[in-house]
Amino acid sequence: MTLEFGPFISLGIALGIGLLIGLERGWEARTLPEGARVAGLRTFGIIGLAGGCAGLISLRFGEWFLGLVFVAIAIIIAATYMRRSTASHDIGATTAFASLLTFALGAMVPIGYPLPAAAAAVVATLLLAFKPTLHVWVEKLEQRELIATLKLLLISVVLLPVLPNETFGPLDVLNPFEVWLMIVIITGISYLGYFAIKVGGTAYGAVATGMFGGIASSTAVTLSLARMSRRQRGLENAFATGILAAGATMYPRVLIIAGVLNPPLIADLLPALGVMAAATYLASGIAWHRTKKAAPLADLSVQNPFQLTMAIRFGLFLVAILFLSRLLAAHFGDQGIMALAAVSGLADVDAITLTLSRMAEDSVALSVAALGIVVAAAVNGIVKGAIAWTVGGSALGWRIMAGLGLPIACGITVMLAL
């Protein structure tokens, strides 16, 4: 008779799942006296093992047996929970639901889902262990941030899947699914940038502020810090540190956006954008080294994490860029695309990046698309220098012009040399 180890392994995994969750629950209730704990390490281990046994038996007798045992376990847990809540006036049901989840995960193992069950057990244990941190996050969450999160989920999870994924209109430029996907990508990056600023704060100085702000909008950081520089003279190096860090962060941001839509573009963009980012970060580091003390950046304006009106405007701007790109490419070839990239860079880099990344899949060569993106990024960098000079004054302006201009020249040289 050959002994099969499969069932024993399944029961071992089910027991391990129960012990893992029970370890956290037992540690949470470690200060309670003996007998006051509803479930701990041993109880959860038994619940997980019971789930594994029920799953094994259901393989022979059918799913009805597993369902029957689950109902029986649920009744026992519910009765225990009601008795405990009546005695202690504690209405928390986390341990009760964790017990039911442990049984279900234990049952998943022998019926063919050991890895999902183990992964779910780890995630559940982390959620239980992070209770204080999660509560702090919820307490600090503002209503506008909650609404912004729901709006982002609405446009990405609800609206995006139902949009038609086919082209319409003149020159076949309007694809509702692709356009909306690009809106989701950009708004998602801005959303992450907002929370990066909030979590990282400005307590870490201009470098952190610039890098986090550059995830959302390096132009917005430039304008905000330039205004502050005009009000607080003598801190130009500190404000230049933040502006240059934001400008440097724009380059990997552009690289990520292009890479998501068209991975082969990364190879063409990486040398130039890498040089531009590294050189600009170096310039930011030099400005930071010359700063005697951190600038008080606590009043750096942080915009709403999600603005639907702005997203729609960006979508319309993107459609216009798509149409003009097709039109100019058809009539003027690569020169038309370069001209449009330069003009687009005056206002925004994301739209032309998304457009050329998409066009590089069929109608435009990768090298041309990459050059257009680099040109737009270069023009946008020059615009930041102009903003810093006109808004923040000449003392800030020449630092930004030099800190952005030299890396841009290096990047363009590398791009043309390839």
C-alpha positions as CSV (number, residue, x, y, z in Angstrom):
1,M,0.0,0.0,0.0
2,T,1.5,3.3,-1.1
3,L,1.1,6.2,1.3
4,E,0.0,9.5,-0.3
5,F,1.5,12.6,1.2
6,G,-0.7,15.0,-0.7
7,P,-3.5,15.1,2.0
8,F,-0.9,15.5,4.8
9,I,0.8,18.4,3.0
10,S,-2.7,20.1,2.5
11,L,-3.5,19.7,6.2
12,G,-0.1,21.0,7.1
13,I,-0.6,24.2,5.0
14,A,-4.1,24.6,6.4
15,L,-2.7,24.3,10.0
16,G,0.0,26.8,9.1
17,I,-2.6,29.3,7.8
18,G,-4.5,29.0,11.1
19,L,-1.4,29.4,13.2
20,L,-0.3,32.5,11.2
21,I,-3.5,34.3,11.7
22,G,-3.8,33.0,15.3
23,L,-0.3,34.3,16.1
24,E,-1.4,37.9,15.3
25,R,-4.8,37.5,17.1
26,G,-3.0,35.9,20.1
27,W,-0.5,38.7,20.3
28,E,-3.2,41.3,20.0
29,A,-5.0,39.8,23.1
30,R,-1.8,38.9,25.0
31,T,-2.7,41.3,27.9
32,L,-6.1,39.8,28.5
33,P,-6.4,37.3,31.4
34,E,-6.7,33.6,30.6
35,G,-10.3,32.7,29.7
36,A,-11.1,36.2,28.5
37,R,-9.7,35.6,25.0
38,V,-12.2,34.4,22.5
39,A,-9.6,32.8,20.1
40,G,-5.8,32.7,20.0
41,L,-3.0,30.7,18.5
42,R,-4.4,27.3,19.4
43,T,-8.0,28.1,18.5
44,F,-7.1,29.5,15.1
45,G,-4.8,26.6,14.4
46,I,-7.7,24.2,15.1
47,I,-10.0,26.3,12.9
48,G,-7.6,26.2,10.0
49,L,-7.0,22.5,10.5
50,A,-10.8,21.9,10.6
51,G,-11.1,23.8,7.3
52,G,-8.5,21.5,5.8
53,C,-10.2,18.4,7.0
54,A,-13.6,19.6,5.8
55,G,-12.1,20.4,2.4
56,L,-10.6,16.9,2.1
57,I,-13.8,15.2,3.1
58,S,-15.8,17.3,0.6
59,L,-13.7,15.9,-2.2
60,R,-15.4,12.6,-1.6
61,F,-18.9,13.6,-0.5
62,G,-19.4,16.8,-2.4
63,E,-19.5,20.6,-1.8
64,W,-22.6,20.3,0.3
65,F,-20.6,18.8,3.2
66,L,-18.1,21.7,3.2
67,G,-21.0,24.2,3.2
68,L,-22.7,22.3,6.1
69,V,-19.5,22.4,8.2
70,F,-19.0,26.1,7.4
71,V,-22.5,26.9,8.6
72,A,-21.9,24.9,11.8
73,I,-18.6,26.7,12.4
74,A,-20.3,30.1,11.7
75,I,-23.0,29.3,14.3
76,I,-20.5,28.4,17.0
77,I,-18.4,31.5,16.3
78,A,-21.5,33.7,16.2
79,A,-22.7,32.3,19.6
80,T,-19.3,32.9,21.1
81,Y,-19.2,36.4,19.8
82,M,-22.6,37.3,21.1
83,R,-21.8,36.0,24.5
84,R,-18.6,37.9,24.7
85,S,-20.0,41.2,23.4
86,T,-22.9,40.9,25.9
87,A,-20.5,40.4,28.8
88,S,-17.8,43.0,27.8
89,H,-19.9,45.4,25.7
90,D,-17.3,45.0,23.0
91,I,-19.0,45.0,19.6
92,G,-15.8,44.5,17.5
93,A,-16.3,41.5,15.2
94,T,-12.9,41.4,13.7
95,T,-11.9,38.1,15.4
96,A,-15.1,36.5,14.5
97,F,-14.7,37.3,10.8
98,A,-11.1,36.3,10.9
99,S,-12.1,32.9,12.3
100,L,-14.5,32.4,9.4
101,L,-11.9,33.4,6.9
102,T,-9.4,31.0,8.5
103,F,-11.8,28.1,8.1
104,A,-12.4,29.1,4.4
105,L,-8.7,29.5,3.6
106,G,-8.0,26.1,5.3
107,A,-10.7,24.5,3.1
108,M,-9.3,26.1,-0.1
109,V,-6.0,24.2,0.3
110,P,-7.1,20.6,-0.3
111,I,-9.6,21.5,-3.1
112,G,-6.8,22.9,-5.3
113,Y,-6.0,26.5,-4.2
114,P,-3.1,26.3,-1.8
115,L,-1.1,29.3,-3.1
116,P,-4.1,31.7,-3.2
117,A,-5.1,30.5,0.3
118,A,-1.6,31.1,1.7
119,A,-1.3,34.5,0.0
120,A,-4.7,35.6,1.3
121,A,-3.7,34.5,4.8
122,V,-0.6,36.7,4.7
123,V,-2.6,39.7,3.5
124,A,-5.3,39.1,6.1
125,T,-2.6,38.9,8.8
126,L,-1.0,42.1,7.6
127,L,-4.4,43.9,7.7
128,L,-5.0,42.7,11.2
129,A,-1.5,43.7,12.4
130,F,-1.7,47.1,10.8
131,K,-4.9,48.1,12.6
132,P,-3.4,51.1,14.4
133,T,-1.7,52.4,11.3
134,L,-4.9,52.0,9.2
135,H,-7.0,53.8,11.8
136,V,-4.5,56.7,11.8
137,W,-4.8,56.9,8.1
138,V,-8.6,56.9,8.2
139,E,-8.6,59.6,10.9
140,K,-6.3,61.8,8.8
141,L,-8.1,61.2,5.5
142,E,-9.9,64.3,4.4
143,Q,-13.3,64.2,2.7
144,R,-11.9,65.6,-0.5
145,E,-9.3,62.9,-0.5
146,L,-11.9,60.2,0.0
147,I,-14.0,61.6,-2.8
148,A,-10.9,61.9,-5.1
149,T,-10.2,58.2,-4.5
150,L,-13.7,57.2,-5.3
151,K,-13.6,59.4,-8.5
152,L,-10.4,57.8,-9.6
153,L,-11.9,54.3,-9.1
154,L,-15.0,55.4,-11.0
155,I,-13.1,56.5,-14.1
156,S,-10.7,53.5,-14.0
157,V,-12.7,50.5,-12.7
158,V,-16.2,51.5,-13.8
159,L,-16.0,53.7,-16.9
160,L,-12.9,52.5,-18.6
161,P,-13.9,48.8,-19.2
162,V,-17.2,49.8,-20.9
163,L,-15.8,52.2,-23.4
164,P,-15.4,50.9,-27.0
165,N,-11.9,50.0,-28.0
166,E,-12.1,51.0,-31.7
167,T,-11.2,54.2,-33.7
168,F,-13.7,56.8,-34.9
169,G,-13.6,60.1,-36.7
170,P,-11.3,61.7,-39.2
171,L,-7.8,60.2,-39.6
172,D,-8.9,57.4,-37.1
173,V,-7.5,59.3,-34.1
174,L,-10.4,59.0,-31.7
175,N,-10.3,55.7,-29.7
176,P,-12.5,56.3,-26.6
177,F,-10.9,53.4,-24.6
178,E,-7.3,54.5,-25.4
179,V,-8.0,58.2,-24.7
180,W,-9.7,57.5,-21.4
181,L,-6.9,55.1,-20.5
182,M,-4.4,57.9,-21.0
183,I,-6.5,60.2,-18.8
184,V,-6.5,57.5,-16.1
185,I,-2.7,57.2,-16.3
186,I,-2.1,60.9,-15.9
187,T,-4.7,61.5,-13.2
188,G,-3.4,58.4,-11.4
189,I,0.1,59.8,-11.4
190,S,-1.1,63.2,-10.1
191,Y,-3.1,61.4,-7.5
192,L,0.0,59.5,-6.3
193,G,2.0,62.7,-6.4
194,Y,-0.5,64.5,-4.1
195,F,-0.3,61.8,-1.5
196,A,3.5,61.6,-1.8
197,I,3.6,65.3,-0.9
198,K,1.2,64.8,2.0
199,V,2.9,61.7,3.4
200,G,6.5,63.0,2.8
201,G,5.5,66.5,3.7
202,T,7.8,69.4,3.4
203,A,9.6,68.6,6.7
204,Y,12.4,67.0,4.7
205,G,13.1,70.2,2.9
206,A,13.1,71.3,-0.7
207,V,14.5,68.2,-2.2
208,A,11.7,65.9,-1.0
209,T,9.2,68.6,-1.9
210,G,10.5,68.9,-5.4
211,M,10.8,65.2,-6.0
212,F,7.3,64.4,-4.7
213,G,5.8,67.4,-6.4
214,G,7.5,66.5,-9.7
215,I,5.5,63.3,-9.7
216,A,2.3,65.3,-10.0
217,S,3.4,68.5,-11.8
218,S,6.9,69.9,-12.0
219,T,5.5,73.1,-13.5
220,A,3.2,73.6,-10.6
221,V,6.1,73.2,-8.2
222,T,8.1,75.7,-10.1
223,L,5.4,78.3,-10.0
224,S,4.7,77.8,-6.3
225,L,8.3,77.9,-5.2
226,A,9.1,80.8,-7.5
227,R,6.3,82.8,-5.8
228,M,7.7,81.9,-2.4
229,S,11.2,82.9,-3.4
230,R,10.0,86.4,-4.3
231,R,8.6,86.7,-0.8
232,Q,11.6,85.3,1.0
233,R,14.8,86.7,-0.4
234,G,18.2,85.1,0.4
235,L,16.8,81.5,0.1
236,E,17.2,81.2,-3.7
237,N,19.5,78.2,-3.4
238,A,16.9,76.3,-1.3
239,F,14.1,77.1,-3.7
240,A,16.2,76.3,-6.6
241,T,16.9,72.9,-5.0
242,G,13.2,72.1,-5.0
243,I,12.5,73.4,-8.5
244,L,15.4,71.5,-10.0
245,A,14.5,68.3,-8.2
246,A,10.9,68.6,-9.6
247,G,12.3,69.2,-13.1
248,A,14.6,66.2,-12.8
249,T,11.7,64.0,-11.6
250,M,9.7,64.9,-14.7
251,Y,12.2,62.9,-16.9
252,P,11.7,59.5,-15.3
253,R,8.0,60.3,-15.1
254,V,7.9,60.8,-18.9
255,L,9.9,57.6,-19.4
256,I,7.5,55.6,-17.3
257,I,4.4,57.0,-19.2
258,A,6.0,56.2,-22.6
259,G,7.2,52.8,-21.4
260,V,3.8,51.8,-20.1
261,L,2.2,52.5,-23.5
262,N,5.0,51.4,-25.7
263,P,7.8,49.5,-24.0
264,P,10.2,49.5,-27.0
265,L,10.4,53.3,-26.6
266,I,12.3,52.9,-23.4
267,A,15.5,51.9,-25.2
268,D,15.4,55.1,-27.4
269,L,14.4,57.5,-24.6
270,L,16.6,56.2,-21.8
271,P,20.0,57.6,-22.9
272,A,18.8,61.2,-23.4
273,L,16.3,61.3,-20.5
274,G,18.7,59.5,-18.2
275,V,21.4,62.1,-18.9
276,M,19.0,64.9,-18.4
277,A,17.6,63.5,-15.2
278,A,21.0,62.7,-13.7
279,A,22.5,66.1,-14.6
280,T,19.5,68.0,-13.3
281,Y,19.5,66.0,-10.0
282,L,23.2,66.9,-9.8
283,A,22.4,70.5,-10.2
284,S,19.7,70.2,-7.5
285,G,22.3,68.6,-5.2
286,I,24.8,71.4,-5.8
287,A,22.1,74.0,-5.0
288,W,21.2,72.0,-1.9
289,H,24.8,71.9,-0.8
290,R,25.0,75.6,-1.0
291,T,21.9,76.0,1.1
292,K,22.8,76.9,4.7
293,K,19.5,75.9,6.1
294,A,16.3,74.4,4.8
295,A,13.7,76.8,3.5
296,P,10.4,76.9,5.3
297,L,8.3,75.3,2.7
298,A,5.3,74.5,4.9
299,D,3.0,76.7,2.8
300,L,3.6,74.9,-0.4
301,S,0.2,74.7,-2.0
302,V,-1.0,71.1,-2.6
303,Q,-3.9,70.9,-5.1
304,N,-6.9,68.7,-5.0
305,P,-5.7,65.1,-5.7
306,F,-8.3,64.6,-8.4
307,Q,-10.1,67.2,-10.5
308,L,-12.6,65.7,-13.0
309,T,-12.8,69.0,-14.9
310,M,-9.1,69.1,-15.3
311,A,-9.1,65.5,-16.5
312,I,-11.7,66.2,-19.1
313,R,-9.8,69.2,-20.3
314,F,-6.7,67.1,-20.6
315,G,-8.6,64.6,-22.6
316,L,-9.8,67.2,-25.0
317,F,-6.3,68.6,-25.3
318,L,-5.0,65.1,-25.9
319,V,-7.5,64.4,-28.7
320,A,-6.5,67.7,-30.3
321,I,-2.8,66.7,-30.1
322,L,-3.6,63.3,-31.6
323,F,-5.5,64.9,-34.5
324,L,-2.8,67.5,-35.2
325,S,-0.1,64.9,-35.0
326,R,-1.8,62.7,-37.6
327,L,-2.5,65.7,-39.8
328,L,1.0,67.2,-39.6
329,A,2.6,63.8,-40.1
330,A,0.6,63.2,-43.2
331,H,1.4,66.6,-44.8
332,F,4.8,67.5,-43.4
333,G,6.3,64.2,-42.2
334,D,8.7,64.1,-39.3
335,Q,9.3,67.9,-39.4
336,G,5.6,68.5,-38.6
337,I,5.8,66.2,-35.6
338,M,8.9,68.0,-34.3
339,A,7.2,71.3,-34.6
340,L,4.1,70.1,-32.8
341,A,6.2,68.5,-30.1
342,A,8.0,71.8,-29.5
343,V,4.7,73.8,-29.3
344,S,3.1,71.2,-27.1
345,G,6.0,71.3,-24.7
346,L,5.2,75.0,-24.0
347,A,2.1,73.9,-22.1
348,D,2.4,70.2,-21.3
349,V,4.7,67.2,-21.8
350,D,2.2,64.4,-21.0
351,A,-0.1,64.8,-23.9
352,I,2.6,64.7,-26.6
353,T,4.3,61.8,-24.8
354,L,1.1,59.8,-24.8
355,T,0.4,60.7,-28.4
356,L,3.8,59.9,-29.8
357,S,4.0,56.7,-27.7
358,R,0.7,55.6,-29.3
359,M,1.7,56.7,-32.9
360,A,5.1,54.8,-32.6
361,E,3.1,51.6,-32.6
362,D,2.1,52.0,-36.3
363,S,2.6,55.3,-38.1
364,V,5.8,56.9,-36.7
365,A,9.3,55.5,-36.3
366,L,10.4,54.9,-32.7
367,S,13.4,57.2,-33.2
368,V,11.2,60.0,-34.4
369,A,8.7,59.5,-31.5
370,A,11.5,59.5,-29.0
371,L,13.1,62.6,-30.4
372,G,9.7,64.4,-30.3
373,I,9.3,63.5,-26.7
374,V,12.7,64.7,-25.8
375,V,12.2,68.0,-27.7
376,A,8.9,68.5,-25.8
377,A,10.6,67.8,-22.5
378,A,13.4,70.2,-23.4
379,V,11.0,73.0,-24.3
380,N,9.1,72.4,-21.1
381,G,12.3,72.7,-19.1
382,I,13.1,76.1,-20.8
383,V,9.6,77.2,-19.9
384,K,10.2,76.4,-16.3
385,G,13.4,78.5,-16.4
386,A,11.4,81.4,-17.8
387,I,8.7,81.0,-15.1
388,A,11.4,81.0,-12.4
389,W,13.0,84.1,-13.8
390,T,9.8,86.2,-14.3
391,V,8.0,85.1,-11.1
392,G,10.9,84.5,-8.7
393,G,13.3,87.1,-9.9
394,S,16.7,87.0,-11.6
395,A,18.6,85.5,-8.6
396,L,16.4,82.4,-8.8
397,G,16.0,82.6,-12.5
398,W,19.7,82.2,-13.5
399,R,20.1,79.3,-11.1
400,I,17.1,77.5,-12.8
401,M,18.2,78.4,-16.3
402,A,21.7,77.0,-15.7
403,G,20.5,74.0,-13.7
404,L,17.9,73.0,-16.4
405,G,19.6,74.4,-19.5
406,L,22.9,72.5,-19.3
407,P,21.3,69.1,-18.7
408,I,18.9,69.8,-21.6
409,A,21.8,70.6,-23.9
410,C,23.5,67.4,-22.9
411,G,20.3,65.3,-23.4
412,I,19.7,66.7,-26.9
413,T,23.3,66.1,-27.8
414,V,23.1,62.5,-26.7
415,M,19.8,62.1,-28.6
416,L,21.2,63.4,-31.8
417,A,24.4,61.4,-31.5
418,L,22.5,58.0,-31.3
